[in-house]
Amino acid sequence: MEYRIIAEGIVTFGILTPWSDVRSVVLAREPGVTVGGLTVAESYLQIIVELMNGDFLEIPEGSPSWDSVVDHPPIHRPLRVPDLPALLATDGVEDAVLWRA
């Protein structure tokens, strides 16, 4: 799915989800999957946008929207992490709340 962060909210396929409909934005690490000693899925990061209605928008690392979201996080409120690019550059990034309504 394609997402774009703009001042008014998050745009998905041309439909605006205003910031007032967003409960939180979380950076989460999905664990890798190993079966019988073989890695079948690598660990990866994703940004999870929790909406007030209980739905989620999931933006996985490496997706076309990843750079857009990382480069333009919600700016109407300060992030709870001082430097998102620095956090992403560290090894072993764990779950972090980036923003909460």
Residue pairs with C-beta under 8 A, 6 or more apart in sequence:
1 12
1 13
1 57
1 63
1 65
2 12
2 13
2 64
2 65
3 10
3 11
3 12
3 57
3 59
3 65
3 68
3 69
4 10
4 11
4 65
4 68
5 11
5 68
5 69
5 72
5 73
5 74
6 16
6 72
7 75
7 76
8 16
8 18
8 19
9 16
9 17
9 18
9 19
9 20
9 21
9 22
10 16
10 17
10 22
10 49
10 57
11 17
12 57
17 51
17 57
19 74
19 76
19 101
20 52
21 51
21 52
21 53
22 49
22 50
22 51
22 52
22 74
22 101
23 50
23 51
23 52
23 100
23 101
24 49
24 50
24 97
24 99
24 100
24 101
25 47
25 48
25 49
25 50
25 73
25 74
25 97
25 98
25 99
25 100
26 47
26 48
26 50
26 95
26 96
26 97
26 98
27 45
27 46
27 47
27 48
27 81
27 84
27 87
27 88
27 93
27 95
27 96
27 98
28 45
28 46
28 47
28 48
28 95
29 43
29 44
29 45
29 93
29 94
29 95
30 43
30 44
30 45
30 46
30 60
31 43
32 39
32 41
32 42
32 43
33 39
33 40
33 41
34 40
44 60
44 61
44 62
45 60
45 61
45 88
45 93
46 58
46 59
46 60
46 61
47 58
47 59
47 66
47 69
47 70
47 98
48 56
48 57
48 58
48 59
49 56
49 57
49 58
49 59
50 56
51 57
52 101
59 65
59 66
59 69
60 66
70 84
70 85
70 88
73 79
73 84
73 98
73 99
74 98
74 99
77 99
79 98
79 99
80 96
80 97
80 98
80 99
80 100
81 87
81 96
81 98
84 98
87 93
87 96
